[in-house]
């Protein structure tokens, strides 16, 4: 392996707690508007629409579309399905911007700050650039740079997304870049392109009773309980 130079992080679920953040935003909006709804179930359904929406882009059924726009399309559909008809356009924009205002896990900022002392730290996310920049500022995430599927118009796990990180940050050496994620599939794809891999489980990502991605299912380079433990293992 060449010397490790950079760590690239999956963001949704790995760095930020999307579920409780979105539920809080949605409940606050509902309270202001006098709307009673099962906001937890709506947020879970919103996230469940994430992969199917990107699949339409991956398959060429629709042209390249940012994640913000995909989120908005899914939201519009779900508002109809949940019978929520009293939100105006400004309300819908605000609700969709909840994805830009997600809180980090408790270890995210201190762990990233430690890792940044020794390595380049960057996102490698399906989120579009503006979404990731806004989220970083909102949550105080100390990124050195933001890498996004939007830069290559290919959603993970397309090889072009991982290869872009290798070219941008690893000088073309796959092993000089480590992918950090709480999702086995993302890491397996990154590893198949020669990247080093770090599994950091987030057993509360999907709420109570989570069964997916609670443990490593492959032989990853590093497994750590959280980002501070990862910093310790990587000598940062």
N, C-alpha and C positions, 0 to 999 in steps of 0.2 A: 504494500500500500504506500502511495506517496504521502507526504506530510499533509495532515488535515488542515485546511485553510478556512473553510466556511461551513456554517450550519444553516440549512434551509428548513423552515418550519411550515408544516401544514398549520392552518390558523383556526378554522372553525372546529371547535371541540378540543383541539390540542392546546391552543394558546388562550382561547376565549370561551366563556360559558355562554353559548348562544341561547340555550333553552331558557334558563331562568331570566336572562337579560330580556329576551323578547317577550316572555310572559309578563314581566314587570312593565315594559313599555305598553303592551296591549291592554293590560288591566287599567293602567293610568289613563289611557285614551278613552277606554270604555267608561270609566268613572266620570270623566269630564263631559262625555257625550250622553251620559245616561243610558248606556247600552249594557244589557246583561247578556253575557255569552260565555260559552265554555272556551275561554281563551287558551287554556293549557292544551286542549284537544286541537284547537286551530293551529297553534304554534307547532305541535307535533306533526300535523298534516302538512303544514307549510314546509317543514324540513323534509318530510317524506317525498315531497314533490321535487326536491333538489336534483336527484339523479335522473329521473325521467325527463325533466326539462333540459338538462345538459345532453342527454342521449339524443334528443331531437337535433341538436346542433352537431353532435358527433357523427350522426348518420347522414347528415346533409339534408335533412328534411326542412330545415330553416337555415338561413345564412348565419354567420357569426353574430351572436347576440350576447351582450354583457350579462353578468350574473345579476346585476341590479334589475335589468329588464326582465330576465327570467323570473326573478323573485316577484316582481310586480305582476307578471302574467298569472303566476300561481296564486298570488294573493287575491286578485280580482275573481278568479274562479272560486276560491274557497269562501269569499265573502258571500257570493251567491248561494253556495251550497249550505252555508251556516245561517242563511236568512238574515244577514246583516246588511240592511239597505240604506241606513241613515248616515253613512259616512260620505262626506263630500270629497272632492278631489284633493284638497289640502290635507284632509285627514288621512287619505290613502297614501299620499306622498310621505307624510310624517311616519305612518306605520311602517312603510317600506324602508325608511331611513333608520329604523331600529337596527337593521343589520350593520349599520355604520357605527352603532353605539353599544357595542357588546363589552361587557366587563371581562377582564382577565381572571384566570384562576389565581388563587392567593399567591402561588409560587412563581407566577409568570414574570412579573416585573423584576423581582429580586434575582430570579434564576437567569433571566435574559441579560440582566445587567452584569452578572458575574461572567457569563459566557462571552459577552461582548469584549471583555478585557483581553481575551486571548484570540478570539476568532471573529471573522466577519459573521454577522447574524442577519438573516434575510427571511422574508416570507417566500413561500412557493405555494401559492394558493390559487384556487379557481375564482376567488374574488377578483373583481376588476380593480384597477389601480386606485381610482378615487375612493372606492369603498375601503380598501386596505389602508390608505393614507389617513382617511378620516378616523377609522377605527384605532389606528396607532396613536393618533393625537388624543382621542377620547380616553383610551385606556392607559396612556402613558407608556406604550410599548417602545423600547429604545432601538428600533431597527436601524441598521446601517443602510439598508436599501430595501426596496419593495420589488419582488419578482412576482409576476402574475401570469396566469394562462392567457390573459388579454394581450400580452406582448407578442405571443406567437399564434394567437387565435386558435388554440388547441386546448381543450379541457383535459386535465388529468383523468385517466392515466395514459393519455397519448404520449408517446416517447418524446415528442418535440418539446414538451413542457419540462421534463427532467433534463433533457439535453441542453436546453437553454441555460439552466442553472450551472451545469458543468462548464459551458463555454463562458458564461459571464463571470463566474466566481472561481472556477477551478482551473483556469487556463487550459481547458480541454482535457484535464485529467479527472476521470470520474471519481476515483477514490479520494481526491482532495476535497470533495464536498460530501457532507453528511445530511441525509434527510431525516428530520425529526417529526414524528407523528404519533398520534394515539390510535391509528387505524392500520390494521395489518395489511390490508390490500394496497394502500398507498405506499407503504414501506416495501412490500414485495415487488411492486412495480419499479420503485426507485432502485432497489438492489439489483434488479434484472439488467439495469443499465450501468452497473458498476459502482453506484454510489454507496458510501457507507450508510448505515441505518441505525437509528436509535428509536426504540419503542418506549413511550411514556404513557402509561394507561390513564384514562380519565373515566373511571367507573361510574361517575354521576352525569356524564354528558347527556344521555338520553333519559334521565330521570330515574325514579325508583324501579327496581327490577331489571336494570340493564343486563343483557346477556351477551351482547356483541362487543368485541374488542376489549374484554376485561383482562386478557392475558396474551402474551406473545404466542403466535402460532407458527413462527418461522425462526430460523437461526439468524437473528439480527446481530449487528456489531455490538450494540450496547442495549441493555434494558435498565431503565432507571425509574424510581418511584415518582419523581417529579423533576422540575428543571434544576432545582438546587442540587439534587442528587446527581443529575446528569453533569452539572458543572464540576462537581467533586470528582466524578469518574473520568472526566476529560481534563482534569488538572487546571481548571479555571478558578 
